[in-house]
Amino acid sequence: MIYTLLGLPHAGLICISDQKETLLSLEARTQSRLSPIVIAFARYTMSELEQILFERAREGLFTNTWTGGVLRQVAEMAGGDARAGLEALRHAAVGAESMGEKRIALRASADALRARVHTREEEMVQNLSYHERLIYELALEKQPLLTTDLRRVYADRCRKSGITPVARRTFSKYVKLLGDSGLIRVDERCTAGKGRLVSVPQY
């Protein structure tokens, strides 16, 4: 549908999603035609997220099964992602109940949040096209490195595998897409005219 809408004359397209990985789930031809300008809405502050967690815990959990310290830790680790924080709290509560514990432990909530982050990351990687995944894997393997060096090692790997590398413009588009999704971190500052610094976030 998005691909078709992009073909309409004299029309612009605004797409809204609550998940960064949505961009990665689009077909390659749609990604190429879309070429989006991404506007990221500000994440919740820690105090705002802590308040959201407090209200949910008060309404959804038994009294005395959670503490403000647990909510504060979850809010800190979630980094402003309300969905991640709420899911981590829920998983920690279910885990405590299944173990016969009367209170949710700090360790349980932390483990639940880390597990969720890694699961989402794995799902995003699985949705990547061949060339997107290769760029991501090389960035992970060689980090930190400049975009110019990433382009070079990517082209070398393609040639060794007997595969034609994508054009420079398409490569830049894939790097931007991976950055917008959060799978890689791209420093927008140019380093001595040699490109931007690429790294992979560690969770």
C-alpha positions as CSV (number, residue, x, y, z in Angstrom):
1,M,0.0,0.0,0.0
2,I,2.8,2.4,0.9
3,Y,4.6,1.6,-2.4
4,T,1.4,2.4,-4.3
5,L,0.7,5.6,-2.4
6,L,4.2,6.9,-3.1
7,G,3.4,6.7,-6.8
8,L,0.6,9.2,-6.6
9,P,1.4,12.6,-8.3
10,H,1.4,15.8,-6.2
11,A,1.0,13.9,-3.0
12,G,3.1,13.6,0.1
13,L,3.1,10.7,2.6
14,I,3.3,10.9,6.4
15,C,3.8,7.6,8.2
16,I,3.6,7.2,12.0
17,S,4.7,4.2,13.9
18,D,5.4,3.4,17.6
19,Q,8.2,1.1,16.7
20,K,11.6,1.8,15.1
21,E,11.7,-1.6,13.4
22,T,8.7,-0.7,11.2
23,L,11.1,0.8,8.7
24,L,13.0,-2.5,8.5
25,S,9.9,-4.5,7.9
26,L,9.2,-2.7,4.6
27,E,10.0,-4.4,1.3
28,A,13.3,-3.3,-0.2
29,R,11.6,-1.5,-3.2
30,T,9.4,0.4,-0.8
31,Q,12.3,1.4,1.4
32,S,14.1,2.6,-1.8
33,R,11.1,4.7,-3.0
34,L,10.1,6.0,0.5
35,S,13.5,7.5,1.4
36,P,12.0,8.9,4.6
37,I,12.9,11.9,6.6
38,V,12.6,10.5,10.1
39,I,11.3,12.6,13.0
40,A,11.8,10.9,16.3
41,F,9.5,12.0,19.1
42,A,11.2,12.6,22.5
43,R,11.2,9.7,24.9
44,Y,9.7,9.9,28.3
45,T,11.9,11.3,31.0
46,M,12.8,9.0,33.9
47,S,10.4,10.7,36.2
48,E,7.6,10.5,33.7
49,L,8.2,6.8,33.0
50,E,8.5,6.1,36.7
51,Q,5.0,7.7,37.2
52,I,3.6,5.6,34.4
53,L,5.0,2.5,36.0
54,F,3.7,3.5,39.4
55,E,0.1,4.0,38.1
56,R,0.2,0.7,36.3
57,A,1.6,-1.2,39.3
58,R,-1.0,0.4,41.6
59,E,-3.8,-0.7,39.4
60,G,-2.5,-4.1,38.2
61,L,-0.4,-5.6,40.9
62,F,-1.2,-6.7,44.5
63,T,-0.3,-4.4,47.3
64,N,3.2,-4.9,48.8
65,T,4.4,-7.0,45.9
66,W,6.4,-4.1,44.4
67,T,8.5,-1.2,45.7
68,G,9.4,2.2,44.4
69,G,13.0,1.0,44.0
70,V,11.9,-1.7,41.5
71,L,10.0,0.9,39.5
72,R,12.9,3.3,39.6
73,Q,15.3,0.7,38.3
74,V,13.0,-0.4,35.5
75,A,12.5,3.3,34.5
76,E,16.3,3.8,34.4
77,M,17.0,0.7,32.3
78,A,14.1,1.3,29.9
79,G,15.7,4.6,28.8
80,G,12.4,6.4,28.2
81,D,10.8,3.5,26.4
82,A,7.4,3.1,28.2
83,R,6.5,-0.1,26.3
84,A,9.8,-1.7,27.3
85,G,9.4,-0.7,30.9
86,L,5.8,-1.9,31.2
87,E,6.6,-5.3,29.6
88,A,9.7,-5.7,31.9
89,L,7.5,-5.0,34.9
90,R,4.9,-7.5,33.7
91,H,7.4,-10.2,33.0
92,A,9.1,-9.7,36.3
93,A,5.7,-10.0,38.1
94,V,4.8,-13.2,36.2
95,G,8.2,-14.6,37.0
96,A,7.9,-13.8,40.7
97,E,4.5,-15.4,40.9
98,S,5.6,-18.5,39.1
99,M,8.5,-18.9,41.6
100,G,6.2,-18.5,44.5
101,E,7.9,-15.2,45.5
102,K,5.8,-12.6,47.4
103,R,7.7,-9.6,46.0
104,I,9.1,-8.6,42.6
105,A,12.9,-8.6,42.8
106,L,15.2,-6.0,41.3
107,R,17.1,-8.7,39.5
108,A,14.0,-10.2,38.0
109,S,12.9,-6.9,36.5
110,A,16.4,-6.2,35.1
111,D,16.7,-9.6,33.5
112,A,13.2,-9.3,32.0
113,L,14.1,-5.9,30.4
114,R,17.4,-7.2,29.0
115,A,15.7,-10.2,27.6
116,R,13.1,-8.0,25.9
117,V,15.7,-5.7,24.3
118,H,17.7,-8.6,22.9
119,T,14.5,-10.2,21.5
120,R,13.5,-7.1,19.7
121,E,17.0,-6.7,18.4
122,E,17.0,-10.2,17.0
123,E,13.6,-9.7,15.4
124,M,14.8,-6.5,13.7
125,V,17.9,-8.3,12.4
126,Q,15.8,-11.1,11.0
127,N,13.7,-8.6,9.0
128,L,16.8,-7.1,7.3
129,S,17.5,-7.6,3.6
130,Y,20.7,-9.5,2.7
131,H,22.7,-6.3,2.2
132,E,21.3,-4.5,5.2
133,R,22.2,-7.5,7.4
134,L,25.7,-7.7,5.9
135,I,26.3,-4.0,6.7
136,Y,25.0,-4.5,10.2
137,E,27.1,-7.6,10.8
138,L,30.2,-5.8,9.5
139,A,29.5,-2.8,11.7
140,L,29.2,-5.1,14.7
141,E,32.4,-7.0,13.8
142,K,34.6,-4.0,13.0
143,Q,33.2,-1.3,15.3
144,P,33.9,1.5,15.8
145,L,34.7,2.5,12.2
146,L,34.0,5.4,9.8
147,T,31.3,5.1,7.2
148,T,33.9,5.3,4.5
149,D,35.7,2.3,6.0
150,L,32.4,0.4,6.4
151,R,31.6,1.0,2.7
152,R,35.1,-0.4,1.8
153,V,34.9,-3.5,3.9
154,Y,31.3,-4.1,2.7
155,A,32.4,-3.9,-0.9
156,D,35.3,-6.2,-0.3
157,R,33.1,-8.8,1.4
158,C,30.6,-8.7,-1.5
159,R,33.3,-9.2,-4.1
160,K,34.8,-12.1,-2.1
161,S,31.4,-13.7,-2.0
162,G,30.8,-13.1,-5.7
163,I,28.0,-10.6,-5.0
164,T,27.5,-7.2,-6.6
165,P,27.6,-4.5,-3.9
166,V,24.8,-2.0,-3.9
167,A,25.4,1.5,-5.2
168,R,26.9,4.1,-2.9
169,R,23.7,6.0,-2.6
170,T,21.8,2.8,-1.7
171,F,24.5,1.9,0.8
172,S,24.1,5.4,2.5
173,K,20.4,4.9,2.6
174,Y,20.8,1.5,4.3
175,V,23.2,2.9,6.9
176,K,20.7,5.7,7.6
177,L,17.9,3.2,7.9
178,L,19.9,1.1,10.4
179,G,20.7,4.2,12.3
180,D,17.0,5.3,12.4
181,S,16.0,1.8,13.7
182,G,18.5,1.9,16.5
183,L,20.5,-1.1,15.4
184,I,23.6,1.0,14.8
185,R,24.7,4.4,16.1
186,V,25.9,6.9,13.5
187,D,27.6,10.0,14.8
188,E,26.3,12.8,12.6
189,R,29.6,14.7,12.9
190,C,31.9,14.2,10.0
191,T,35.4,13.1,11.1
192,A,38.1,15.0,9.1
193,G,36.1,14.6,5.9
194,K,36.3,10.8,6.1
195,G,32.8,10.1,7.1
196,R,30.8,9.6,10.3
197,L,31.7,7.2,13.1
198,V,29.6,4.0,13.2
199,S,29.2,1.8,16.3
200,V,26.7,-0.7,17.6
201,P,24.8,0.0,20.9
202,Q,25.5,-2.5,23.7
203,Y,22.6,-3.5,25.8
